[in-house]
Every structure is written in C-alpha cells, then in structure tokens.
Amino acid sequence: MTQERNGTAAELLERPLSPRSLIGSLLLGMRPPRMPAGRLVEWCGLFGVAEGTARVAMSRMVDRGELAAHDGVYELAGHLRRRQPAQDWSLAPRLGVWHGEWLLGVVDPGARTARERVALREAGRRLRMVEVRDGVWCRPANLPRAAAPRDAWDVADGQCRWWEARPDPETTAAATALFAPDEWADRARMLLRRLRTSTAAVRTVDGASIVDAFVVGAATLAHVRADPLLPAELCAHKWPGDALRAGYRTYQLAFSAALRDWFRAR
C-alpha cells in the first residue's frame, strides 16, 4: 500500500528522493532543524530505506558539513542550514510596487570559469531571473533587493552590471513568456488540489498517508521556490501563487501534527 501511494505521488518529483533528500527536507521544515538519529532512521524506513543506508547517508552529510552530530542528535548545518531563510522567503515573499521597469544584468566582459557560470545560473534562478540571451539576465523590477537572498545577490553582483529599462509592450511580452507563467500556474493549480487531498488524509496516524503527503509537499515546495513572482500586471488571471503558499502552510500544520503522532506511536 505504501509503495502504491508513494509511487503515485513520486511522479510529481523530477527525481526520486534519496536518503540525503529525505533527511535534509524533513529537517528543513523543523524549528529547530534537529532530530535524534534513531528517529531519522525510522523516517527513512518509511520510504523503504534500510537502516544501514540511512546511517551511511547521515555520516556522509556530517563529513560534508551538512549535518552536525552531538550526543546522537543530528542538526542541519552549513549550506543546507542556510537554505531555511530562502525557503521561508519563498513562502512569504515581499514584493515592491511595479512601475513598468525591468532590471537587466549584463555579465562583465572577459573569460569566466565553468564554476563561475554555474554559480551565476544558480544565483539567477534564486533571484527569479531569466537569461534573455547569453550574458543578459532580467526580471521585472518588483523584487526589492533587500528581500531576496543576499548570497545570491553577492554572486550576481560579482559578475554583472545592472541597468533598469522600460521595454516596449512587445519586448515585455516576449520577456514575460520566458518565465513560462501559464505552465507554472497550471502546475500550481494541480499541486494545490493534490496538496488539499493529502492534507486531509494525513490527519490519521498512518505511515502510507504520511509518505504520500511528504512527497506531495516536497513537490509543492519545489514549485513554490520556482514561482517567478511576477507583477500582477504580467500574471495570468487569478494567479495561484498566494493560494498555493497558503495551502502549503495549512499542510505544514497538519503534516507536523501527524508526524509527531506517528513517532509517538512507534
């Protein structure tokens, strides 16, 4: 039964959840982000991960600086711990008033290493920008710099010079299409329906429903992090971003309560 539910929900993810992902994603949703080793082993076991495999994953995460271990308790550390503020921001973004301007980032001339290129692509993604052509990044200027992840801005500032422009309607429409807003909105509505179903089902202490809800929640959170955060003027009618974030917050409460009950029943 668990495999059937998990297999169906897993279709929502781009790739299967590894033991590292199971551990990191669970802890990212906790305050504080820590849990005893035995419970993390039980958690991974829900997804068919053997105890030895789970413990190897935890050990490797400690070696990489992603977990810190003390007296049998593991806590998020390093770059995984630093994801929490960005994740929280994605769930409650602060946008500015839009007056029609677009922000353009033009990459500095000269050679760049492959690592620098990859870092800029990742920073651009986190800053909700698109690359209109090689070396030119843009987005509507409705995202206050102070609200976005600072480390992403540090990378982008290190490689780009910034301009503001007001493109003509045709150019604005072409640039907006690069964000694929209709595709994002369609998937958001589908995920919201799945999330509501899983949220209702997870209220029972049942391992299969917890697995299903966790996978649907992980897919939803990944999609929330990809919300282009466009101005209302550029969004499709009844943009589902706020509804999806509200649904996820409701899900978090239900999932956390069910998970606590499941651990207590062990």
Helices and strands as residue ranges (DSSP letters): H 2-10, H 19-28, E 34-36, H 37-46, H 51-63, E 67-70, E 73-76, H 78-81, H 83-91, E 102-107, H 114-126, E 130-133, E 136-140, G 145-147, H 150-159, E 160-165, H 169-177, H 181-201, H 207-225, G 232-234, H 241-264
